[in-house]
Amino acid sequence: MDFHGIAGAVCRSLTASKDGPSLYDVCDPVLQSYQGGDAHLGQFYRTALGNPPLRALLRRTGLPALKDGERLAGLRAALLAARDEPAPDWAAVGAPVAALMDDLGVRHPAPPAAGAPGRPPDLAEIERVIRLTGAHLLHSFRRNGFIPTYAAFNLIGDPDIGGREMLMALTGLNARGYKNSTLLFSLARIFIAHSPARALINPPWRGIAEPMWEPVQIRHRSAYYDAFFTEALLGLIESGLASPGEAAAARHAIAEMVEFCLKTSAEEVPSQDGATVNVITALAPGKHPRFSRFFAQIKQDLGFGIYVPDCDTTACAFSAATQAGSDDPILGQPLVDFYRGYQVRAGANEPRVTVPLNDHIDYEGGVVTWIDNLRGERPYGNDLDPTLNLDILEVSFRNLKRWKIIETPQRLETLHRIIAFQQKLVESGAFKNPRSHIYYLPELYSAYFGRCYAAFVALPLTAQRIIDPHNLFALIRARVLGYVKDELIAHEMNPFDAALALMALAHLDAEPSSFTPALHCIVQQLGEGGRKGPYKAYEWNKMKTPTRILVGGPEVTSAFVLIALALARKRMAGA
């Protein structure tokens, strides 16, 4: 949105004709100031929703439905219950909010079809982008002491979260702070959806991955991000396009990031057999996530203070360290044994998925996301993401010998069940549905399947046949390639979309002629990031609850572009 569009949206918001009670008419009498009860609910309201800029934008947005006095009273009574009851009935609390969420009108992007470009970019243009994105990552590491990633809120929320899903979150999340934030963000979404401010908060964009709105980006560091920056810099070194000084700087950054993943971010947790295991936490303790003092306090005020390790960060950190040649003893732990304890067995163990936002897919054989810490905390409840399960397969393939997977029937069975989970997902076509994915997009699932497939086909043929006796990887490969070729690259893309498409195509051994649309998009959009970097920040992953929180950054886009182009260049040279 340009300056005139922003100014127009602000003006319409400030001068709108109010028709019914506003968010603040509903909440101020209950949450602005009170004694007793749950203090966090009011703190969250004042910090996240009652701040002056948002108040100014939404104060004239009223809901006609709430002109019904009985309905307004019921909504306030629900907020009072959430505020004052020691153990609220969260389904009852959320019901009046869920009833107002039917007409949010939030939809997934539907990019128009795009014509195929005439020719691929010259090799010199591709190599120039590889050098520029590599230099961007190295400069960022040198300037910051790490490569940052950013989080940003989109208060309109996620298209897949309606009233039903909001109630799932309210009843499935464990930490009261996350329940509070889910309740209030969901209420705010309703007013934003009916406000002229909607155009400002959720402007249209090109492609599928959402650009991140710069004014509200929160800089931070996580082992999950360091793992992928490690893979990008390994790709830069392998390309041979880095200068000797850049290659040395890349090796230094890789060593530092692997150390951050395996040492700084390691956390001891209980395994299902009663022993303890070292895994990798989503946010390292203390100063290590590198939040500014301002945002560290905001994070605490909003109730996002409890973090637990997760299966995906652990898998990706172990994978990156393995690729970097680390011999740290932590890598000797057969993670597949630990993951087995978090694997869903239909009808056999307790229901592990407490927040089943994607309950249209069959969870059997899948591994859930969040890991209980030593105190037994489960602030997010638990969910199950298909892309995470690809990362578990990928790290298992890279450590097949080290973890003696083929020689251990129980470990091999765990992989077989994850592969069967992926087969059902892909055969049903559900992998193309954004609702199937908790933290990612279908295009990112496709890129990560390519990454997993490359690790699989690098194994000896005898190992491949034991792991995949029914040739399911070939079936999944064909379906994913069909989606990327016929849907993703056949429509308008932004550079992040294009990088993911190119990763999938190159890893899945597609013909180099199919690379042209993605290569063209990446080269043509070079420079769009202005002074922040070669490219803009886009949605890499997200939290669908408590609202749509996006994670990405200019450096993230550079990393994925670098990986994709290095893979494509290698394939084109061998074609």
N, C-alpha and C positions, 0 to 999 in steps of 0.2 A: 504494500500500500504506500503511495507517494504522500507528500506533505499535504496536498489538498484533500486526499481521501481521509487522512487522519484528522485533519481539522474539521472536515464535514461531519465525521462520525462523532467527534467530541461535541460539536455544536448541537447536533441532533439529540445527543444524550442529555445535555444540560438544559435543553428547552422543550423536551418531550412533554406531551399532555398526559398527566398522571391519571390512570384509570384503575383504582383499587389500591390496597395497602402495598407498600414497598417492602423490600427485605428488611429495612431498618424499622419500619412501623411494626413488623412482626417480631423482630428480635430484640430491639433496644429495651423494651419493658422487661424482658426476661433475662437478657445476657449482658447488658451494658454494665450494670453494677449490682452486685448482690453479696450477701454474706452466707457462709456455709455452703453445703453442697460440693460439687466437683469444680474446683477452681479453674481447671484447665479448659473446660468448655468455654467459659467467658474469656479467658486469655486468648484462646484460639480465635474466637469471634472478633475480638478487638484488634488482634494483630493481622489476621488474614482477610477478614471481610469488612471490618469496621474502620479500616485505615482511610485517611482523608481522600486520597485519589480515587479509590474504588467507590467510596461513599458518594463522592461528587458525581461519578458517572452513573450510578444506579439509583440515586435517591428519588428520581422522578419516574422510575419504572415500577408500575403497579400491576398486580394480578387481578383481573376481574373476578376470577373464581373465589378470591378471598374477601370479596364484598359480602359474601355469605357469612354472617356473624358466627354461625355454628361451626362452619368449617375453619374459620380463623381461630376460634377458641380451641378447637381440637388440635390444631397445629401448635399453638402456644402450650397447650397441656402436654403435648409430646416433648417439647423442648424443656419444660419444667421437670418432667420425669427423667430426662437425660441428665439434667443439672443436679437434681436433688436426691434421686433414689440411689442407695448404695449399690444395688445390682439391678439396673433397669431391664425391663423386657424389651430388648432392642428391636425385635420384630414389630412390636406394638408402637414403639417410638418412631420407627421408620415408616410405618404405614401411611400417615398423612402426607409425608414427603413423596413417597413412591406414587401416591395417587395423583400428584401434580406433574409427574415426569413423562406423561404419555406423549406430549407434543413438543419435545425439545427440538426435533428436526435436525439433529446432528448426524451427518452421514460420512462415510468413508469417501476419499477422493475417487473420482471417476475420470481420469485423464482422457482427452480426445485421442482418436487415432492419429498417428503421425506417419508421414511418408518416409520411405527409406532414403537415406542420403546416397548420393551417387557413388562415392568412393570413400575408402577409409582414409584417415589422416596419414601423412607421410611418417615414416619411422622416426625422422628427426623431430617431428612435433611430439610424438609419443615420448621419446627420450627426454625432451625438454621438460615435459610435465613431470616425469619421474624425478628428474633432478630438482625441480622447484618444490615438489611436495616433500621430498627427502630433506632438502635444506630447511623447509618450514619446520619440520619436526625437530631437527637438530638445533635450530635457532631457539625454538620454544623451550627445549630442554635446557639449553645453556642459559637462557634468560631467567627461567623460573626454578631451575633445579629439579624439575619434573616436567612432564607433558600434561597440561591440564585438560580436564573435561568439564562440561557445564551442565547444570540442570535448570530447567525453566518450566513454569506452570502455564498450562493453557486452561483457563477457568471454565471454558465451555464444556470441558470434559470429553470423555472418549465415546465414540459412537456406539460401542458395544455395551455400555453401561446404562441401562434403563432402570426403572423402578425395581424390577425383579432382581437384577444383579446387585443393585445397591443394598437390598435387603440381605442377599447372600453375604456381602461384605460385612454388614453390620453384625450379623449373627456368627460369621466365621472368623473374623479377626479376633485376636485375643486381647491386645493392649487397649485399654480404654481410650487412650489418646488417639489411636488410629480410628476407633469407632466414632469419637467426637469429630475428627476431621472429615471422615466420610460423610457423616450426617450433615455437617454445615456446608461443606463443599457441594454436596448434592442439592441442598436447598438453594445455594447461590446460583448454581447452574440454571435453575428454573427461571430466575429473574434475568440472568444474563441472556438466555435464549429469547426472551421477549423484549429485550432492550435494544435501542439503536447502538449501544456500546458493543453489541455482538460483532459488528463489522470491524471494530477496532481490536477486540480481543481474539477474534478468529477470522482474519482475512483469508481470502482464497490464495492458493499457491499453485505452482507448476509441479506436476509429477505426483508421486505418492508419499515419499518421506516428507514430513512436515518441517519447514524451516523454523528455526528457533528465534523467538522474539528477543532481541538483544537487551532491552532495558531491565529484564528480570532474570538474567542468567546468573547462576550461583556456581562459582568455580570450585572444583574439588578434585581429589585424587583417590583412586581405588585400584586395587590389584587387578580387578577385571579389565580396566582400561589399560593399565600398564602391560598386561599380557598381550593385548592386540597391538599396542605400539611396539612392543618387542618384535612381533611377527612382521610388522611393516618395515622396521629397520633391518631385520634379517633379509627381507626381500630386497631392500636397497643395496645391501652389501653383495648379495648374490647376483644382482643385475650387472655388477661391474661398472656402473655409471657413477659411483661416488668417487670423489678425489681421495688420495691417500689420507688427507686430513679428515675428510668427512667419514671415511671408513673407520678411522681410529675413534672419532667422536661417537659414531654409531655403536661401536663395540663397548665403549665406556658407558653409554646410556643403557645399553642392553644389560650389562652387568649390574648396574644400579637398579634397574627395574626388576630384574630377576630377584635380586636381594630384597627389594621391597615386597615382592610377592611372597617369597618363601620364608622370610625371616620376620619382617616388620608386621606383615598381615596374617601370620600364622596364629591359629587359636586351637587350643585343645578342647575336644568335645567328646561326649560319650558315644560309643557305638552301640549297636543293638545287642551285642553279645556281652556287654558290661565292661569291656576294655575302653581305653581312650585312644583317639586318633587325632592327628594334627591336620586341620583343614584350613582354608583360606577365608578370612572374613570379608564381608562386603565393604566395610569401612574400618580401617585400622583405628586403634584407640588414640586418645590424646590429640596431639597437634598434627598427626601424620596425614589426615585427609586434606589438610591445608585450606580449610575454610577461612575466610576473613573473620575477624572478631565480630563484625556486624552480622554476618550470615550465620556464624556459629550460634549467636544469641537468638536470632530469628528461628533457626532450626529447633532450638530448645523450647522456645515459646510456642511453636506450632506442634510440639509433642512428638517430633521425630527424633527422639533421643535414644531409643533402644534399637540396636542393630544386632543381628545374628548372622552367622556365616551362611553361605548358600552353596548349593551343589555346582552351580554354573561357574562362579568365580573360582572355586577350587579346581574344577576340570580345566578351565582355560589357563589358569596360572601354572598348573602342572604341565600342561601341553607346551606353553611358551618356554618354560624352563627346560623341558626335554629337548625342544628344537634348538635351544641355545647351547646345548651340550652340558648343562649343569649336572653335577654329580652329588648334589645335596642329599643327605640321607633321607629327608622327608619324601623324596620321590620313590623310595623303596617300598613305601606303604602300598599295598594293593588296593587302591581306591575302590575297585569294583566290588570288593567285599563290603565296604562301608555303604556304597550306594545300594547294594542289595537290601539293606535294612530300611531304605527309604523307597523301595520299589513297591508299586501297588499290586496286590494280589486280590483279584475280585473274589469277595466273599470269604477270604481267608484271614485277614488281619483287620485291625481297626480302620475305619475310614480315614485315610491320611489327607484327603483333599477336603479341607473345610471351607474353602472359598472357590467353588466349582463354576467359575465364570464361563468356562468353555465346556459345560457338561454335555454338549451334543456329541463330543468325541468319546471313544472308548479308552479309559485310562489304563486298562490292564497291561502290565508290563512296563509302564512309564515310571520314571523316578520323579518325586516331587522336588520343589525348589528349596525350601528353607530347612536349615539344620538347627536342632535344639542345642543351645549352649549348655555349659556345665550347670547352670542354675535352672535348666529346664524351661527357659523362656521361649515362647512362640508368639512374638508380638503380631506377626502377620497371619497367624493360623498357617495354612499351607495351600498351595495351588500346584498345578502341573503344566509345564510349558514344553511343547514339542521340540523347540530349538535347543533348549537345554539338554535334552536327551541325545541330540546329535553330538553335542560337545563331549558328553560322557563316552559315547562310542569312539569319537576321534582320539581322545586321550588314552583310551584303552588300547586302540590299535597301535599308537606310538609306543606304548609300554607293554606290548604283548608278551615279549620274552621276559622282561624284568618282573612282571607280575604273574608269570607262569599261567596265563589264562587258559590256553589250550590244554595244558596238563592237569587243570583243576576243573572237574565237571561242574561244580557249583558256579564258578566264575563264568564258564562258557555258557551255562544256562542263563545267567543274568543278561549277557549280551544278546543271546537268542531272543529273549523276551522283549528287550528294548527294540530290536530290529523288527519283531512282529508288531509291536506297537506302531512303529513308523510305517510299516506296510499297510496296516489298516487305515491309518490317517491319510496316506497318499492315494490308495486305491479308492477311497470314498470321495476323493476330491477335496476333503476338508482342509488340507494344507493350504489351499488357495484362499480360504475364508479368513479374514482378519480376526473374526471372533474365536478362532481356534487357538490363537496365540496370545499369551498373557503379556509378554514383555517385548515382543518383536512384531515385525511385519512379514507377510508371506514372502516378499522378495528377499528379506534377510534370511529366512528359513532356507530359501533356495541357495543362497550364497554359502551358508553354513553347511548345507548338505554337500555342496561341491567340495568344501574343505574336508569334510568327513570322508567323502568318497575318495579323494586323493590319498588320504592316509590309508584307506582300505586297499586300494589297488597297488600301493607301494609294498604290501606284504607279499611274501612268497605265495605262489598259486596254491600250494597245499594248505597253507593257513587260511587263505580266502575260502577254499571249499569247505573247510571245517566250520568256519564262522558263519558262512552263508550257503548251506548245502542246497537251498531251494532257489538260489540265484535272485533273491529279493532285491539286492542292490541294483541289479540291471533294470528291474521293473521300476523302482523308485527313480532311478536316473532318467528313464524315458519320460516319466510323468513330469518331473521337475523341468527337464529340458523343454518339454512341450509348453509348459506355463511360461517359461522365460522367453522363448522364441515367439509364441503365438499371442501372448498377452502383454508381458512386461515391456519388451523392446519394441512392440508394435504400436505402443502408445507414447504420448508425450512424457518425457522423463526430465528430472533434474540430475545434476552430477552424482548425487549420492545413489539415486536409483540406478543410474548407469554403471556405477562402480560395482554395485551388488550384482547386477545382471552379468557384467563382464567376469566377475569372480566365478559365478556359477558356470558360465559358458566355457571358460578356460579350464577350470578344474574338471568339468564333466566331458572334456575332450570333444567339444562341439567343433564343427568346421570353422576355421578362422574367418571365412566370409561372413559368418553370422555376427562377428564382433562389431561390424561397421556402425550400426546405430549407436551403440554404447560408446565406442571410441569417439565418434563424431560429437556426441553430447559433451563428453568430458573435455575434449580439446576446445570446443567452441565456447564453453562457459568458463574457461580459465580466466581468472582475474575478477570473478564476481564477488570475491570476498573482500576486495578493497585492501585497506591497510591491515586487516585482521589475518589475511592469508590468501592463498590462491583461490579458495572456495569458501562459501558460506557454511554456517553451522546447520545441520539437519538432524532429524530424529534418527538416532541409532537404536536406542531402546527406550522403554517407557514404563511407568507405573500406571495402570488403569485406575487403581484406587490408591488414595482417597479421591484424587482427581487425575486428570491427564498431566503427569509430570514427565517431561521429555528429557533425555540425556543425549548429548552430542557435543559438537564444537567444531570450529574451523580445523583444528588439528585432527579431529576424528575423520572429517571428510578427506583431508590430505592423506591420512593413513590408509583409508580404504581405496582411494584413487591410486595410491602408490602400489598397494598390493595387487589390485586388479590389472593395472598397466604392466607391471613386471611379469605377471602370469601370462598376459596376452602377448607381450613381446616375445617371451620364451616360446610360446606355442607357434607364433607366426614365423619365428626363425626356424623352427623345426618342421614347418608345413611343407 
